[in-house]
Amino acid sequence: MSQKTRVTILENHQGIIDGYMFRLGNLSDIEIVATATYGEELEPLLVQTPTDVLLLDVHVPTSPNNQNPYPILHLIPKLLDNYPEMTILVISMHNQRKLIEAVMASGASGYIIKDDRSAIRDLASVIRSVAEGGIYMSQYAYQQITKGQSRPVSKDQTLSRRQVEVLSLCAAYPDAGTAELAKKLSVANSTIRNILSQVYLKLDVRSRAAAVAKARQLGWFPAEVQAVVIPGYTGEEN
């Protein structure tokens, strides 16, 4: 990732784009590099403009001549495979549970509901978090997607074998990107993102480091080994 987090926006309301510009435009570590108002503009734009975080609405017209919604749920996995280092953050007025579940299952790293004033106010912090591998959801979106899930988490269930496998790789290679983890497992980048999103939701965390720590706390992984200090020992052989 570049020194600045490069942000591209797909949003068909210019007033909302202007709001994002206001929130993010003068930051030293975040740069809005491109915007699009129609879905068909997005993929050619990404080819030309390297992007770290894509802000994406889910109900954008396909083109000026086609006002039907662009197929975002079809697009997200494709984009994540084509741009493995890019993160997608959905910001939408729609709060239906099935839609939120589908967006997160497709590999997005977050779902913000547009009337979540706190999240919009702290948008820069959210972008920094998801760019570093975390996940962010508006509280209402999180409540919707976790309905029916039991709490607290039991260490005897919840995580599947595959989820534990991916999380163990995250513990072993804490600095690895999504593409590197996917290569180690011989799977698509979107598969890793999907698995980690599911893990974050189940463990009620928002980053890889927090997920690994929670897994250790619950007993899935051995606790971190602490260095043993031997008094008087310098490490030098006599």
Secondary structure as the mmCIF struct_conf table of DSSP 4:
data_model
#
loop_
_struct_conf.conf_type_id
_struct_conf.id
_struct_conf.beg_label_comp_id
_struct_conf.beg_label_asym_id
_struct_conf.beg_label_seq_id
_struct_conf.end_label_comp_id
_struct_conf.end_label_asym_id
_struct_conf.end_label_seq_id
BEND BEND1 GLN A 3 LYS A 4
STRN STRN1 THR A 5 LEU A 10
BEND BEND2 ASN A 12 ASN A 12
HELX_RH_AL_P HELX_RH_AL_P1 GLN A 14 LEU A 24
TURN_TY1_P TURN_TY1_P1 GLY A 25 ASN A 26
BEND BEND3 SER A 28 ASP A 29
STRN STRN2 ILE A 30 ALA A 36
BEND BEND4 THR A 37 TYR A 38
HELX_RH_AL_P HELX_RH_AL_P2 GLY A 39 GLN A 48
BEND BEND5 THR A 49 THR A 49
BEND BEND6 ASP A 52 ASP A 52
STRN STRN3 VAL A 53 LEU A 56
BEND BEND7 VAL A 58 HIS A 59
STRN STRN4 PRO A 61 SER A 63
TURN_TY1_P TURN_TY1_P2 PRO A 64 ASN A 65
STRN STRN5 ASN A 66 PRO A 69
HELX_LH_PP_P HELX_LH_PP_P1 TYR A 70 TYR A 70
HELX_RH_AL_P HELX_RH_AL_P3 ILE A 72 ASN A 82
BEND BEND8 TYR A 83 TYR A 83
TURN_TY1_P TURN_TY1_P3 PRO A 84 GLU A 85
STRN STRN6 THR A 87 SER A 92
BEND BEND9 MET A 93 MET A 93
HELX_RH_AL_P HELX_RH_AL_P4 ARG A 97 ALA A 105
TURN_TY1_P TURN_TY1_P4 SER A 106 GLY A 107
BEND BEND10 SER A 109 SER A 109
STRN STRN7 GLY A 110 ILE A 113
TURN_TY1_P TURN_TY1_P5 LYS A 114 ASP A 115
HELX_RH_AL_P HELX_RH_AL_P5 ARG A 117 ARG A 121
TURN_TY1_P TURN_TY1_P6 ASP A 122 ASP A 122
HELX_RH_AL_P HELX_RH_AL_P6 LEU A 123 ALA A 131
TURN_TY1_P TURN_TY1_P7 GLU A 132 GLY A 133
STRN STRN8 TYR A 136 MET A 137
HELX_RH_AL_P HELX_RH_AL_P7 GLN A 139 ILE A 145
TURN_TY1_P TURN_TY1_P8 THR A 146 GLY A 148
BEND BEND11 ARG A 151 PRO A 152
HELX_LH_PP_P HELX_LH_PP_P2 VAL A 153 SER A 154
TURN_TY1_P TURN_TY1_P9 LYS A 155 ASP A 156
BEND BEND12 GLN A 157 LEU A 159
HELX_RH_AL_P HELX_RH_AL_P8 ARG A 161 ALA A 172
TURN_TY1_P TURN_TY1_P10 PRO A 174 ASP A 175
HELX_RH_AL_P HELX_RH_AL_P9 THR A 178 LEU A 185
TURN_TY1_P TURN_TY1_P11 SER A 186 SER A 186
BEND BEND13 VAL A 187 VAL A 187
HELX_RH_AL_P HELX_RH_AL_P10 ASN A 189 LEU A 203
TURN_TY1_P TURN_TY1_P12 ASP A 204 ASP A 204
BEND BEND14 ARG A 206 SER A 207
HELX_RH_AL_P HELX_RH_AL_P11 ARG A 208 LEU A 218
TURN_TY1_P TURN_TY1_P13 GLY A 219 GLY A 219
BEND BEND15 TRP A 220 PHE A 221
HELX_LH_PP_P HELX_LH_PP_P3 PRO A 222 VAL A 229
TURN_TY1_P TURN_TY1_P14 PRO A 231 GLY A 232
BEND BEND16 GLY A 235 GLY A 235
#
